[in-house]
């Protein structure tokens, strides 16, 4: 007889069940971003403690002219592909600048959240009406394999901003960069945003804001499992617990069970058990030194051509050539 769990599970169902049944427990941070999670992340980006977005915005504002001359050195125009575009706040600074300069380019934002992408495209169509834009609503790994086709421009510049790379393990980062490189041609470029190692208290506060928005963002993972898998997680029985380890450069977020408890996942007909004090790992946000950044990229054969930083040296965007 087939039990409910032996029926084909979706990737989400499979990963949630696996992650909650292993020891130590962990869930992938990619599952933060349902519509509610994407909305909470937009709020995080405006928090006073979350310096990452402001630092990268400063970099783009300060270096837009230098970036343009590196992107369009042969005046041939380009496709600007942004992976995980979100609200495009930082990129908008560049897009407006390029448009004002009548630079020939097409903007291709790729995002898994349809809502975030709709809002972004509506906003950009209003603010930069003459810009050519081709949004793609997909997981960017899938989009990378299937959707990256040539437009009228042969040169492609891929943006992977906001320290998104920091949410990957080292192995996954190398795999991702390799995969990206294989989709591109010699001469194409990649710009990657890295959060830099700094005062550990500055980093820790970014993941432990006083308004509790990051806590809600982390807890939303449990709410999402409740919504989608009919689970009965009680978020008041868990605590949001972020740490930063300067020895490894890893900020890690956990949800720690405040008591011995069991949770039922109705859709999967499975029980999950937590001990008092047991941790569920939900996210790693890796911070880099400049030499670690370069080493990561050169390991896959990408050539660093320039890096840009903000005035506090909190963040760096590295431009690489394929
Ligand atoms: C999307 N990512 C780069 C964010 C980060 O800083 O790791 C996600 C985030 N998690 C908590 N706050 C923000």
py3Dmol code that shows the C-alpha trace and the ligand (Angstrom):
import py3Dmol

protein = """\
ATOM      1  CA  UNK A   1       0.000   0.000   0.000  1.00  0.00           C
ATOM      2  CA  UNK A   2       1.248   3.484  -0.823  1.00  0.00           C
ATOM      3  CA  UNK A   3       1.590   5.856   2.105  1.00  0.00           C
ATOM      4  CA  UNK A   4       1.166   9.582   1.502  1.00  0.00           C
ATOM      5  CA  UNK A   5       4.935  10.156   1.758  1.00  0.00           C
ATOM      6  CA  UNK A   6       5.781   7.599  -0.893  1.00  0.00           C
ATOM      7  CA  UNK A   7       3.690   9.544  -3.426  1.00  0.00           C
ATOM      8  CA  UNK A   8       5.726  11.938  -5.569  1.00  0.00           C
ATOM      9  CA  UNK A   9       6.672  14.892  -3.403  1.00  0.00           C
ATOM     10  CA  UNK A  10       7.295  18.361  -4.730  1.00  0.00           C
ATOM     11  CA  UNK A  11      10.861  19.651  -4.281  1.00  0.00           C
ATOM     12  CA  UNK A  12       9.674  21.879  -1.430  1.00  0.00           C
ATOM     13  CA  UNK A  13       7.891  19.018   0.352  1.00  0.00           C
ATOM     14  CA  UNK A  14      10.850  16.722  -0.089  1.00  0.00           C
ATOM     15  CA  UNK A  15      13.399  19.284   1.133  1.00  0.00           C
ATOM     16  CA  UNK A  16      11.284  20.325   4.130  1.00  0.00           C
ATOM     17  CA  UNK A  17      10.742  16.753   5.259  1.00  0.00           C
ATOM     18  CA  UNK A  18      14.372  15.822   4.759  1.00  0.00           C
ATOM     19  CA  UNK A  19      15.634  18.953   6.478  1.00  0.00           C
ATOM     20  CA  UNK A  20      13.374  18.507   9.502  1.00  0.00           C
ATOM     21  CA  UNK A  21      14.138  14.821   9.897  1.00  0.00           C
ATOM     22  CA  UNK A  22      17.922  15.054   9.776  1.00  0.00           C
ATOM     23  CA  UNK A  23      20.236  15.772  12.670  1.00  0.00           C
ATOM     24  CA  UNK A  24      21.116  18.643  12.992  1.00  0.00           C
ATOM     25  CA  UNK A  25      17.948  20.048  11.404  1.00  0.00           C
ATOM     26  CA  UNK A  26      18.255  22.531   8.564  1.00  0.00           C
ATOM     27  CA  UNK A  27      16.159  24.113   5.820  1.00  0.00           C
ATOM     28  CA  UNK A  28      17.383  25.902   2.704  1.00  0.00           C
ATOM     29  CA  UNK A  29      17.195  29.707   2.854  1.00  0.00           C
ATOM     30  CA  UNK A  30      15.896  29.673  -0.721  1.00  0.00           C
ATOM     31  CA  UNK A  31      12.500  28.811   0.802  1.00  0.00           C
ATOM     32  CA  UNK A  32      12.334  32.169   2.607  1.00  0.00           C
ATOM     33  CA  UNK A  33      11.111  33.865  -0.547  1.00  0.00           C
ATOM     34  CA  UNK A  34       7.409  33.221  -0.960  1.00  0.00           C
ATOM     35  CA  UNK A  35       5.360  36.424  -1.440  1.00  0.00           C
ATOM     36  CA  UNK A  36       5.352  37.163   2.306  1.00  0.00           C
ATOM     37  CA  UNK A  37       9.083  36.436   2.615  1.00  0.00           C
ATOM     38  CA  UNK A  38       9.871  38.670  -0.362  1.00  0.00           C
ATOM     39  CA  UNK A  39       7.784  41.441   1.226  1.00  0.00           C
ATOM     40  CA  UNK A  40       9.657  41.076   4.528  1.00  0.00           C
ATOM     41  CA  UNK A  41      12.997  41.082   2.726  1.00  0.00           C
ATOM     42  CA  UNK A  42      12.067  44.397   1.076  1.00  0.00           C
ATOM     43  CA  UNK A  43      11.555  45.786   4.595  1.00  0.00           C
ATOM     44  CA  UNK A  44      14.876  44.337   5.780  1.00  0.00           C
ATOM     45  CA  UNK A  45      16.669  46.207   2.998  1.00  0.00           C
ATOM     46  CA  UNK A  46      15.425  49.512   4.449  1.00  0.00           C
ATOM     47  CA  UNK A  47      16.373  48.728   8.075  1.00  0.00           C
ATOM     48  CA  UNK A  48      19.004  50.956   9.697  1.00  0.00           C
ATOM     49  CA  UNK A  49      21.038  47.896  10.777  1.00  0.00           C
ATOM     50  CA  UNK A  50      21.000  46.253   7.327  1.00  0.00           C
ATOM     51  CA  UNK A  51      23.906  48.198   5.833  1.00  0.00           C
ATOM     52  CA  UNK A  52      24.361  45.892   2.823  1.00  0.00           C
ATOM     53  CA  UNK A  53      21.778  47.527   0.546  1.00  0.00           C
ATOM     54  CA  UNK A  54      22.821  51.102   1.369  1.00  0.00           C
ATOM     55  CA  UNK A  55      26.503  50.258   0.855  1.00  0.00           C
ATOM     56  CA  UNK A  56      25.849  48.742  -2.555  1.00  0.00           C
ATOM     57  CA  UNK A  57      23.604  51.655  -3.502  1.00  0.00           C
ATOM     58  CA  UNK A  58      26.441  54.023  -2.609  1.00  0.00           C
ATOM     59  CA  UNK A  59      28.821  51.998  -4.778  1.00  0.00           C
ATOM     60  CA  UNK A  60      26.487  52.225  -7.775  1.00  0.00           C
ATOM     61  CA  UNK A  61      25.823  55.927  -7.271  1.00  0.00           C
ATOM     62  CA  UNK A  62      29.499  56.743  -6.912  1.00  0.00           C
ATOM     63  CA  UNK A  63      30.844  54.506  -9.684  1.00  0.00           C
ATOM     64  CA  UNK A  64      28.110  54.507 -12.346  1.00  0.00           C
ATOM     65  CA  UNK A  65      30.257  56.378 -14.855  1.00  0.00           C
ATOM     66  CA  UNK A  66      33.290  54.106 -14.331  1.00  0.00           C
ATOM     67  CA  UNK A  67      31.019  51.050 -14.607  1.00  0.00           C
ATOM     68  CA  UNK A  68      29.536  52.286 -17.860  1.00  0.00           C
ATOM     69  CA  UNK A  69      32.925  52.751 -19.467  1.00  0.00           C
ATOM     70  CA  UNK A  70      33.930  49.212 -18.455  1.00  0.00           C
ATOM     71  CA  UNK A  71      30.625  47.682 -19.633  1.00  0.00           C
ATOM     72  CA  UNK A  72      30.448  49.502 -22.948  1.00  0.00           C
ATOM     73  CA  UNK A  73      34.126  49.932 -23.772  1.00  0.00           C
ATOM     74  CA  UNK A  74      33.573  49.134 -27.446  1.00  0.00           C
ATOM     75  CA  UNK A  75      30.276  51.070 -27.699  1.00  0.00           C
ATOM     76  CA  UNK A  76      28.543  47.922 -28.976  1.00  0.00           C
ATOM     77  CA  UNK A  77      25.663  47.925 -26.457  1.00  0.00           C
ATOM     78  CA  UNK A  78      24.809  45.020 -24.138  1.00  0.00           C
ATOM     79  CA  UNK A  79      22.205  42.900 -22.384  1.00  0.00           C
ATOM     80  CA  UNK A  80      22.136  43.577 -18.659  1.00  0.00           C
ATOM     81  CA  UNK A  81      20.834  40.417 -16.990  1.00  0.00           C
ATOM     82  CA  UNK A  82      20.054  40.632 -13.275  1.00  0.00           C
ATOM     83  CA  UNK A  83      19.660  37.382 -11.320  1.00  0.00           C
ATOM     84  CA  UNK A  84      17.241  37.693  -8.380  1.00  0.00           C
ATOM     85  CA  UNK A  85      16.395  41.294  -9.232  1.00  0.00           C
ATOM     86  CA  UNK A  86      14.024  41.932  -6.282  1.00  0.00           C
ATOM     87  CA  UNK A  87      12.942  45.580  -6.273  1.00  0.00           C
ATOM     88  CA  UNK A  88      15.899  46.628  -8.466  1.00  0.00           C
ATOM     89  CA  UNK A  89      16.515  49.643  -6.224  1.00  0.00           C
ATOM     90  CA  UNK A  90      20.299  49.633  -6.669  1.00  0.00           C
ATOM     91  CA  UNK A  91      20.292  48.704 -10.329  1.00  0.00           C
ATOM     92  CA  UNK A  92      17.831  51.530 -11.052  1.00  0.00           C
ATOM     93  CA  UNK A  93      20.614  54.044 -10.408  1.00  0.00           C
ATOM     94  CA  UNK A  94      22.624  52.495 -13.234  1.00  0.00           C
ATOM     95  CA  UNK A  95      19.652  51.958 -15.538  1.00  0.00           C
ATOM     96  CA  UNK A  96      18.629  55.629 -15.275  1.00  0.00           C
ATOM     97  CA  UNK A  97      22.183  56.722 -15.914  1.00  0.00           C
ATOM     98  CA  UNK A  98      22.547  54.486 -18.973  1.00  0.00           C
ATOM     99  CA  UNK A  99      19.199  55.667 -20.342  1.00  0.00           C
ATOM    100  CA  UNK A 100      20.056  59.341 -19.862  1.00  0.00           C
ATOM    101  CA  UNK A 101      23.258  58.664 -21.799  1.00  0.00           C
ATOM    102  CA  UNK A 102      21.312  56.905 -24.590  1.00  0.00           C
ATOM    103  CA  UNK A 103      23.389  53.773 -24.134  1.00  0.00           C
ATOM    104  CA  UNK A 104      22.018  50.893 -26.242  1.00  0.00           C
ATOM    105  CA  UNK A 105      21.074  48.064 -23.845  1.00  0.00           C
ATOM    106  CA  UNK A 106      18.256  45.724 -22.799  1.00  0.00           C
ATOM    107  CA  UNK A 107      17.539  45.078 -19.125  1.00  0.00           C
ATOM    108  CA  UNK A 108      16.602  41.448 -18.330  1.00  0.00           C
ATOM    109  CA  UNK A 109      15.560  41.045 -14.668  1.00  0.00           C
ATOM    110  CA  UNK A 110      15.094  37.432 -13.558  1.00  0.00           C
ATOM    111  CA  UNK A 111      13.208  36.685 -10.346  1.00  0.00           C
ATOM    112  CA  UNK A 112      11.368  33.726  -8.834  1.00  0.00           C
ATOM    113  CA  UNK A 113       8.758  35.983  -7.217  1.00  0.00           C
ATOM    114  CA  UNK A 114       6.156  36.984  -9.815  1.00  0.00           C
ATOM    115  CA  UNK A 115       4.854  39.689  -7.509  1.00  0.00           C
ATOM    116  CA  UNK A 116       8.296  41.266  -6.984  1.00  0.00           C
ATOM    117  CA  UNK A 117       8.958  41.141 -10.740  1.00  0.00           C
ATOM    118  CA  UNK A 118       5.563  42.685 -11.610  1.00  0.00           C
ATOM    119  CA  UNK A 119       6.165  45.517  -9.168  1.00  0.00           C
ATOM    120  CA  UNK A 120       9.674  46.071 -10.489  1.00  0.00           C
ATOM    121  CA  UNK A 121       8.638  46.183 -14.140  1.00  0.00           C
ATOM    122  CA  UNK A 122       5.652  48.463 -13.408  1.00  0.00           C
ATOM    123  CA  UNK A 123       7.924  50.792 -11.474  1.00  0.00           C
ATOM    124  CA  UNK A 124      10.667  50.827 -14.121  1.00  0.00           C
ATOM    125  CA  UNK A 125       8.204  51.333 -16.998  1.00  0.00           C
ATOM    126  CA  UNK A 126       6.971  54.437 -15.176  1.00  0.00           C
ATOM    127  CA  UNK A 127      10.374  55.776 -14.184  1.00  0.00           C
ATOM    128  CA  UNK A 128      12.448  54.864 -17.248  1.00  0.00           C
ATOM    129  CA  UNK A 129       9.787  54.550 -19.985  1.00  0.00           C
ATOM    130  CA  UNK A 130      12.211  54.389 -22.914  1.00  0.00           C
ATOM    131  CA  UNK A 131      14.277  51.514 -21.568  1.00  0.00           C
ATOM    132  CA  UNK A 132      14.081  48.138 -23.361  1.00  0.00           C
ATOM    133  CA  UNK A 133      13.181  45.485 -20.779  1.00  0.00           C
ATOM    134  CA  UNK A 134      12.507  41.726 -20.940  1.00  0.00           C
ATOM    135  CA  UNK A 135      11.545  40.344 -17.500  1.00  0.00           C
ATOM    136  CA  UNK A 136      11.820  36.596 -16.841  1.00  0.00           C
ATOM    137  CA  UNK A 137       9.783  35.011 -14.025  1.00  0.00           C
ATOM    138  CA  UNK A 138      11.758  31.904 -13.109  1.00  0.00           C
ATOM    139  CA  UNK A 139      14.228  30.336 -10.740  1.00  0.00           C
ATOM    140  CA  UNK A 140      17.481  31.827 -11.999  1.00  0.00           C
ATOM    141  CA  UNK A 141      19.199  28.470 -12.231  1.00  0.00           C
ATOM    142  CA  UNK A 142      16.474  27.300 -14.584  1.00  0.00           C
ATOM    143  CA  UNK A 143      16.559  30.635 -16.400  1.00  0.00           C
ATOM    144  CA  UNK A 144      20.311  30.347 -16.768  1.00  0.00           C
ATOM    145  CA  UNK A 145      20.000  26.986 -18.459  1.00  0.00           C
ATOM    146  CA  UNK A 146      17.023  27.706 -20.644  1.00  0.00           C
ATOM    147  CA  UNK A 147      16.143  31.330 -21.031  1.00  0.00           C
ATOM    148  CA  UNK A 148      19.362  33.177 -21.707  1.00  0.00           C
ATOM    149  CA  UNK A 149      19.101  33.783 -25.403  1.00  0.00           C
ATOM    150  CA  UNK A 150      20.756  36.427 -27.523  1.00  0.00           C
ATOM    151  CA  UNK A 151      18.859  39.632 -28.073  1.00  0.00           C
ATOM    152  CA  UNK A 152      20.065  42.197 -30.600  1.00  0.00           C
ATOM    153  CA  UNK A 153      23.170  42.584 -28.443  1.00  0.00           C
ATOM    154  CA  UNK A 154      25.817  39.898 -28.351  1.00  0.00           C
ATOM    155  CA  UNK A 155      27.565  41.132 -25.213  1.00  0.00           C
ATOM    156  CA  UNK A 156      26.044  40.081 -21.903  1.00  0.00           C
ATOM    157  CA  UNK A 157      26.663  41.473 -18.472  1.00  0.00           C
ATOM    158  CA  UNK A 158      25.214  39.428 -15.621  1.00  0.00           C
ATOM    159  CA  UNK A 159      24.540  40.992 -12.207  1.00  0.00           C
ATOM    160  CA  UNK A 160      24.375  38.863  -9.093  1.00  0.00           C
ATOM    161  CA  UNK A 161      24.164  41.540  -6.419  1.00  0.00           C
ATOM    162  CA  UNK A 162      23.250  42.044  -2.796  1.00  0.00           C
ATOM    163  CA  UNK A 163      25.585  39.384  -1.380  1.00  0.00           C
ATOM    164  CA  UNK A 164      23.273  36.672  -2.711  1.00  0.00           C
ATOM    165  CA  UNK A 165      26.388  34.583  -3.301  1.00  0.00           C
ATOM    166  CA  UNK A 166      26.960  34.660   0.472  1.00  0.00           C
ATOM    167  CA  UNK A 167      23.900  32.427   0.944  1.00  0.00           C
ATOM    168  CA  UNK A 168      25.628  29.594  -0.948  1.00  0.00           C
ATOM    169  CA  UNK A 169      28.050  27.079   0.514  1.00  0.00           C
ATOM    170  CA  UNK A 170      31.550  27.341  -0.926  1.00  0.00           C
ATOM    171  CA  UNK A 171      30.929  24.271  -3.049  1.00  0.00           C
ATOM    172  CA  UNK A 172      27.647  25.681  -4.359  1.00  0.00           C
ATOM    173  CA  UNK A 173      29.304  29.055  -5.127  1.00  0.00           C
ATOM    174  CA  UNK A 174      31.928  27.353  -7.278  1.00  0.00           C
ATOM    175  CA  UNK A 175      29.281  25.255  -8.995  1.00  0.00           C
ATOM    176  CA  UNK A 176      27.133  28.340  -9.583  1.00  0.00           C
ATOM    177  CA  UNK A 177      30.001  30.412 -11.009  1.00  0.00           C
ATOM    178  CA  UNK A 178      30.989  27.550 -13.276  1.00  0.00           C
ATOM    179  CA  UNK A 179      27.408  27.125 -14.459  1.00  0.00           C
ATOM    180  CA  UNK A 180      27.150  30.857 -15.110  1.00  0.00           C
ATOM    181  CA  UNK A 181      30.461  30.956 -16.951  1.00  0.00           C
ATOM    182  CA  UNK A 182      29.339  28.089 -19.192  1.00  0.00           C
ATOM    183  CA  UNK A 183      26.247  30.071 -20.245  1.00  0.00           C
ATOM    184  CA  UNK A 184      28.359  33.028 -21.353  1.00  0.00           C
ATOM    185  CA  UNK A 185      30.919  33.782 -24.065  1.00  0.00           C
ATOM    186  CA  UNK A 186      34.461  35.080 -23.810  1.00  0.00           C
ATOM    187  CA  UNK A 187      34.282  38.857 -23.340  1.00  0.00           C
ATOM    188  CA  UNK A 188      30.967  38.739 -21.426  1.00  0.00           C
ATOM    189  CA  UNK A 189      31.056  40.067 -17.882  1.00  0.00           C
ATOM    190  CA  UNK A 190      29.725  39.209 -14.434  1.00  0.00           C
ATOM    191  CA  UNK A 191      29.315  41.617 -11.533  1.00  0.00           C
ATOM    192  CA  UNK A 192      29.042  40.028  -8.100  1.00  0.00           C
ATOM    193  CA  UNK A 193      28.179  41.758  -4.821  1.00  0.00           C
ATOM    194  CA  UNK A 194      30.107  40.512  -1.770  1.00  0.00           C
ATOM    195  CA  UNK A 195      29.608  41.556   1.835  1.00  0.00           C
ATOM    196  CA  UNK A 196      33.033  42.160   3.387  1.00  0.00           C
ATOM    197  CA  UNK A 197      34.308  40.971   6.770  1.00  0.00           C
ATOM    198  CA  UNK A 198      34.234  43.793   9.325  1.00  0.00           C
ATOM    199  CA  UNK A 199      33.440  44.534  12.986  1.00  0.00           C
ATOM    200  CA  UNK A 200      31.502  41.401  14.023  1.00  0.00           C
ATOM    201  CA  UNK A 201      28.962  43.470  15.976  1.00  0.00           C
ATOM    202  CA  UNK A 202      28.076  45.458  12.846  1.00  0.00           C
ATOM    203  CA  UNK A 203      27.431  42.183  11.017  1.00  0.00           C
ATOM    204  CA  UNK A 204      25.482  40.576  13.853  1.00  0.00           C
ATOM    205  CA  UNK A 205      23.171  43.612  14.204  1.00  0.00           C
ATOM    206  CA  UNK A 206      22.287  43.366  10.506  1.00  0.00           C
ATOM    207  CA  UNK A 207      20.723  39.959  11.266  1.00  0.00           C
ATOM    208  CA  UNK A 208      19.229  40.916  14.625  1.00  0.00           C
ATOM    209  CA  UNK A 209      17.429  44.226  14.055  1.00  0.00           C
ATOM    210  CA  UNK A 210      15.637  45.934  16.921  1.00  0.00           C
ATOM    211  CA  UNK A 211      12.279  46.048  15.094  1.00  0.00           C
ATOM    212  CA  UNK A 212      12.237  42.250  14.764  1.00  0.00           C
ATOM    213  CA  UNK A 213      11.725  42.225  10.995  1.00  0.00           C
ATOM    214  CA  UNK A 214      14.552  39.710  10.490  1.00  0.00           C
ATOM    215  CA  UNK A 215      12.982  37.538  13.196  1.00  0.00           C
ATOM    216  CA  UNK A 216       9.652  37.656  11.295  1.00  0.00           C
ATOM    217  CA  UNK A 217      11.492  36.860   8.053  1.00  0.00           C
ATOM    218  CA  UNK A 218      13.064  33.788   9.660  1.00  0.00           C
ATOM    219  CA  UNK A 219       9.781  32.714  11.346  1.00  0.00           C
ATOM    220  CA  UNK A 220       7.940  33.084   8.031  1.00  0.00           C
ATOM    221  CA  UNK A 221       9.618  29.859   6.977  1.00  0.00           C
ATOM    222  CA  UNK A 222       7.581  28.029   9.634  1.00  0.00           C
ATOM    223  CA  UNK A 223       4.447  29.981   8.664  1.00  0.00           C
ATOM    224  CA  UNK A 224       5.042  29.008   5.050  1.00  0.00           C
ATOM    225  CA  UNK A 225       5.284  25.317   6.003  1.00  0.00           C
ATOM    226  CA  UNK A 226       2.032  25.762   7.956  1.00  0.00           C
ATOM    227  CA  UNK A 227       0.355  27.397   4.951  1.00  0.00           C
ATOM    228  CA  UNK A 228       1.622  25.044   2.270  1.00  0.00           C
ATOM    229  CA  UNK A 229       1.974  21.744   4.091  1.00  0.00           C
ATOM    230  CA  UNK A 230      -0.812  22.116   6.640  1.00  0.00           C
ATOM    231  CA  UNK A 231       1.693  21.988   9.518  1.00  0.00           C
ATOM    232  CA  UNK A 232       0.977  23.211  13.031  1.00  0.00           C
ATOM    233  CA  UNK A 233       4.205  25.026  13.917  1.00  0.00           C
ATOM    234  CA  UNK A 234       3.689  27.572  16.703  1.00  0.00           C
ATOM    235  CA  UNK A 235       6.153  30.392  16.146  1.00  0.00           C
ATOM    236  CA  UNK A 236       5.879  31.456  19.814  1.00  0.00           C
ATOM    237  CA  UNK A 237       7.596  28.155  20.653  1.00  0.00           C
ATOM    238  CA  UNK A 238      10.750  29.106  18.732  1.00  0.00           C
ATOM    239  CA  UNK A 239      13.276  31.907  19.030  1.00  0.00           C
ATOM    240  CA  UNK A 240      15.163  33.625  16.189  1.00  0.00           C
ATOM    241  CA  UNK A 241      18.869  33.160  16.994  1.00  0.00           C
ATOM    242  CA  UNK A 242      21.491  34.689  14.671  1.00  0.00           C
ATOM    243  CA  UNK A 243      25.240  34.339  15.276  1.00  0.00           C
ATOM    244  CA  UNK A 244      28.339  35.622  13.507  1.00  0.00           C
ATOM    245  CA  UNK A 245      31.619  33.707  13.596  1.00  0.00           C
ATOM    246  CA  UNK A 246      34.516  35.981  12.564  1.00  0.00           C
ATOM    247  CA  UNK A 247      36.809  32.948  12.323  1.00  0.00           C
ATOM    248  CA  UNK A 248      34.848  31.576   9.349  1.00  0.00           C
ATOM    249  CA  UNK A 249      33.145  34.766   8.115  1.00  0.00           C
ATOM    250  CA  UNK A 250      29.752  33.077   8.475  1.00  0.00           C
ATOM    251  CA  UNK A 251      26.626  34.744   9.828  1.00  0.00           C
ATOM    252  CA  UNK A 252      24.206  31.914  10.597  1.00  0.00           C
ATOM    253  CA  UNK A 253      20.550  32.101  11.536  1.00  0.00           C
ATOM    254  CA  UNK A 254      18.717  29.492  13.544  1.00  0.00           C
ATOM    255  CA  UNK A 255      15.247  28.905  14.904  1.00  0.00           C
ATOM    256  CA  UNK A 256      15.684  27.329  18.323  1.00  0.00           C
ATOM    257  CA  UNK A 257      12.918  25.298  19.934  1.00  0.00           C
ATOM    258  CA  UNK A 258      11.994  26.685  23.360  1.00  0.00           C
ATOM    259  CA  UNK A 259      10.582  23.356  24.549  1.00  0.00           C
ATOM    260  CA  UNK A 260      10.305  19.674  23.752  1.00  0.00           C
ATOM    261  CA  UNK A 261       7.562  19.558  21.156  1.00  0.00           C
ATOM    262  CA  UNK A 262       6.151  17.728  18.174  1.00  0.00           C
ATOM    263  CA  UNK A 263       4.831  19.208  14.967  1.00  0.00           C
ATOM    264  CA  UNK A 264       2.429  17.540  12.557  1.00  0.00           C
ATOM    265  CA  UNK A 265       2.726  18.070   8.790  1.00  0.00           C
ATOM    266  CA  UNK A 266      -0.782  17.180   7.648  1.00  0.00           C
ATOM    267  CA  UNK A 267      -0.146  17.147   3.913  1.00  0.00           C
ATOM    268  CA  UNK A 268       2.713  14.676   4.356  1.00  0.00           C
ATOM    269  CA  UNK A 269       1.137  12.837   7.301  1.00  0.00           C
ATOM    270  CA  UNK A 270       4.442  13.085   9.161  1.00  0.00           C
ATOM    271  CA  UNK A 271       5.459  14.091  12.689  1.00  0.00           C
ATOM    272  CA  UNK A 272       8.627  16.017  13.483  1.00  0.00           C
ATOM    273  CA  UNK A 273      10.126  16.114  16.975  1.00  0.00           C
ATOM    274  CA  UNK A 274      12.131  18.895  18.629  1.00  0.00           C
ATOM    275  CA  UNK A 275      14.056  18.718  21.891  1.00  0.00           C
ATOM    276  CA  UNK A 276      14.129  21.764  24.157  1.00  0.00           C
ATOM    277  CA  UNK A 277      16.949  23.995  22.857  1.00  0.00           C
ATOM    278  CA  UNK A 278      17.249  22.123  19.547  1.00  0.00           C
ATOM    279  CA  UNK A 279      18.353  24.326  16.643  1.00  0.00           C
ATOM    280  CA  UNK A 280      16.969  24.437  13.125  1.00  0.00           C
ATOM    281  CA  UNK A 281      19.535  26.078  10.810  1.00  0.00           C
ATOM    282  CA  UNK A 282      17.807  28.312   8.270  1.00  0.00           C
ATOM    283  CA  UNK A 283      20.473  30.497   6.661  1.00  0.00           C
ATOM    284  CA  UNK A 284      24.174  31.144   6.232  1.00  0.00           C
ATOM    285  CA  UNK A 285      25.335  34.561   4.991  1.00  0.00           C
ATOM    286  CA  UNK A 286      29.040  34.364   4.228  1.00  0.00           C
ATOM    287  CA  UNK A 287      31.272  37.436   4.508  1.00  0.00           C
ATOM    288  CA  UNK A 288      34.469  37.704   2.490  1.00  0.00           C
ATOM    289  CA  UNK A 289      37.884  39.308   2.522  1.00  0.00           C
ATOM    290  CA  UNK A 290      39.037  40.845  -0.767  1.00  0.00           C
ATOM    291  CA  UNK A 291      41.503  38.021  -1.294  1.00  0.00           C
ATOM    292  CA  UNK A 292      38.841  35.340  -0.636  1.00  0.00           C
ATOM    293  CA  UNK A 293      36.594  37.030  -3.223  1.00  0.00           C
ATOM    294  CA  UNK A 294      39.315  37.000  -5.840  1.00  0.00           C
ATOM    295  CA  UNK A 295      40.324  33.450  -5.024  1.00  0.00           C
ATOM    296  CA  UNK A 296      36.760  32.182  -5.399  1.00  0.00           C
ATOM    297  CA  UNK A 297      36.395  33.766  -8.844  1.00  0.00           C
ATOM    298  CA  UNK A 298      39.815  32.873 -10.234  1.00  0.00           C
ATOM    299  CA  UNK A 299      39.326  29.263  -9.116  1.00  0.00           C
ATOM    300  CA  UNK A 300      36.682  28.882 -11.854  1.00  0.00           C
ATOM    301  CA  UNK A 301      38.736  30.807 -14.408  1.00  0.00           C
ATOM    302  CA  UNK A 302      36.895  34.150 -14.225  1.00  0.00           C
ATOM    303  CA  UNK A 303      39.172  37.181 -14.538  1.00  0.00           C
ATOM    304  CA  UNK A 304      38.713  39.943 -11.951  1.00  0.00           C
ATOM    305  CA  UNK A 305      39.006  43.251 -13.799  1.00  0.00           C
ATOM    306  CA  UNK A 306      37.896  45.753 -11.179  1.00  0.00           C
ATOM    307  CA  UNK A 307      36.300  45.930  -7.781  1.00  0.00           C
ATOM    308  CA  UNK A 308      34.278  48.812  -6.374  1.00  0.00           C
ATOM    309  CA  UNK A 309      33.737  49.503  -2.669  1.00  0.00           C
ATOM    310  CA  UNK A 310      31.777  52.016  -0.569  1.00  0.00           C
ATOM    311  CA  UNK A 311      33.373  54.665   1.643  1.00  0.00           C
ATOM    312  CA  UNK A 312      33.261  52.435   4.765  1.00  0.00           C
ATOM    313  CA  UNK A 313      34.629  49.377   2.916  1.00  0.00           C
ATOM    314  CA  UNK A 314      31.631  47.383   4.083  1.00  0.00           C
ATOM    315  CA  UNK A 315      30.733  45.919   0.693  1.00  0.00           C
ATOM    316  CA  UNK A 316      32.376  45.219  -2.670  1.00  0.00           C
ATOM    317  CA  UNK A 317      31.112  44.668  -6.202  1.00  0.00           C
ATOM    318  CA  UNK A 318      33.566  42.701  -8.263  1.00  0.00           C
ATOM    319  CA  UNK A 319      33.538  42.902 -12.057  1.00  0.00           C
ATOM    320  CA  UNK A 320      34.755  39.755 -13.788  1.00  0.00           C
ATOM    321  CA  UNK A 321      35.411  38.865 -17.376  1.00  0.00           C
ATOM    322  CA  UNK A 322      34.619  35.471 -18.841  1.00  0.00           C
TER     323      UNK A 322
END
"""
ligand_1 = """\
13
LIG
C 19.428 37.751 0.273
N 20.533 37.646 1.221
C 21.777 38.151 0.627
C 20.266 38.241 2.545
C 21.508 38.083 3.447
O 21.944 39.097 3.973
O 22.014 36.973 3.574
C 19.058 37.600 3.190
C 18.829 38.056 4.595
N 18.700 37.266 5.632
C 18.490 37.964 6.712
N 18.527 39.244 6.391
C 18.713 39.317 5.063
"""
view = py3Dmol.view(width=600, height=400)
view.addModel(protein, "pdb")
view.setStyle({"model": 0}, {"cartoon": {"style": "trace"}})
view.addModel(ligand_1, "xyz")
view.setStyle({"model": 1}, {"stick": {}})
view.zoomTo()
view.show()
